[in-house]
């Protein structure tokens, strides 16, 4: 069944999708990679130097980041799917057909990110003395999973911006590693 696209009056469909996507990328990917990198590094420094100041800084930053990542980042991620499904149903279906596996892997990565973030957050006090090295590894693992998810999304969104020769090549790898993949 083909659903008709909804038209957003005033703002337009493209701008509505773009605003939601920019908010999502800033909070979800930016915090998942950048801020969590700071958290992991500051916890590592605090552990290696036995510094309560560094440890307290990373713990305070973790509280702030966890709320933004799970609240704003996850909600706007779901909002993107709702928005593109309502505003561009046919384009969404075509995108899922071409990029099924990258999206599937990105959804697995998102689920792993949430699980690792919650384990990391709730084991802070319990692992404080005995297992600090494992806790630091968990932080860097979260950041690595976030980087993988960002790379998967980058290939897909880069294709949407510059499909280049894909209509003539017609293969997945030509679409995913498009001309704007590396610059992004």
N, C-alpha and C positions, 0 to 999 in steps of 0.2 A: 504494500500500500504506500503510495506516495503522499507525504504530508506537504501541504503548502507552507512555504516559509513565512514567518511572521515578520512584519516590517515595524521597526522601532521609529516612531515619529520624532522628528526633530534631530535626534542624535545620529540615527542611521545604524544599520546592522554592523557594518565594519568597525565603526568607532566603539560600539557597545562591546563587541568581542575583544577589541584591542585594549580597552580600559580594564576589563576583567583580567585579561591575560597579563598585562603589565603589572598589575597589583599582585597577581599570583606569582609571577616570576621573581619579583622583587622580594617578597616575603618567603616564599617557599624555597626557591633555588638559591637566592642570595643569602638568606640566613642559613640554609642547610649547608652551604659550602663555605661562605665567608665567615659568618659569625661563629659557626660551629668549629671552624678551623682555629679561630681565636680561643674558643673555650678549650679545645683539646690541647693547644699549645700552652695556654696558661696553666692548665691542670698539670701538664707534663713538667713545666718549669717549677711549679709549686711542689710537686712530688720529688723531683731531683734535687732541689735546693732546700727541701724541708721547710718551705715558706708558707705560713698560714695566710699571708697577705695575697699571694698568687692564687692559692686554693680558694679563698673566700671570694676573690674577684671572679674566678671561673664559675663558682657555684651561683653567685648572684646573676651573672650574665646568662647562665643556663636557665634559671627561672624565667627570665624575661624572654629568652629565645624560644623556650618550649611553648609558652603561651602563644606567641606570634606564629610559630611554625604550625602548631596543631590547630590553632584557632583560625587565623586569617589565611594561612597558606593552604591548608587542607580544604577549607570551605570554598575558597575561590577556585581551587582545582576542580572540585565538583561543579562549581558554578560555570566553569568554562564548558564542561560537557553539556550541562543543561542549556546554556546560551547557544552554543553552536548547533545543538540538536534542534532547538526551536527556530533559530534564525536561518540556518543553512543545512537542512536535513539531508539533502542530496549530496552536498559537498562533504558532510561528515561521513556519510555512508561510503563514498568513494575513497576518502582518506583512510578509513578503517580497512577497506579492501586492500589497498596498496601497502599500507604500513601496519598490518595486523600484528606481526611479531615484535616490532619495536614498541608498539603501544602495550602489548601484553607484557613484555619485559619491563617496561617503565612502570606498569601497575604493580608488578611483583616487587620492583625496587621501592615503590612508594609504600607498599605494605611492610617491607623490611625496614624502611626508614622509620615508620611509626613504631614498630616493635622495638627496634634498637633505641630509639629516643626514649621510649617509656621505660625500658630496662635501665638505660643509663641514668635517667632522672631518679627513678625509685631505688636504685642501688647506691646512690651517692653516699649516704650515711653508713650503710652496711659494709661497703668495701673500702671505707676511708683508711683503715690502717693496714689490713692484711693483703688486700688485693688491688692496691692502687694501680699497679702496672696493667692489670686486666681492664681496669676501668678506663685508663688512658687509651688502650687499644680499642675499646668499645667506642670511644669518642672519635678516633680516627676512622674506624669502620663506618660510622654514621656519615662522616664527611665523604668518604669514598663512594658509598652507595648513592649519596646525593649527587656527586659528580657524574656517576654512571647515568643516573636518571636525566640529568641536564644534557649530557651528550646524546642520549637517545632522542630527547625532545628537539635538540638543536638540528639534527639531521632531518627530522620531519618538517619542522617549521621553516628551515632553510629551503627545503624543496618548495614549500608553498610560496616563498618569496621569489625564488629563481628556479623554475622547473627546467630551464636551459634545454638540453637536448633530449630530455626524458620522453617526450611524445614519440620521438623517432627511435630511440633505443628501446624503450619499454621495459627495462629491467629495474629491479629493486635497488641494486647497488649504485647504478647511475643516478637514481632519484635521491637516495639517502646521502651519498657523498657528492652533493651538488656543489656548484661554484662558491656558494656562501657558507659552506660547512666550516672550513678552516678559519675564515675571518671572524666568524661568530665566536 
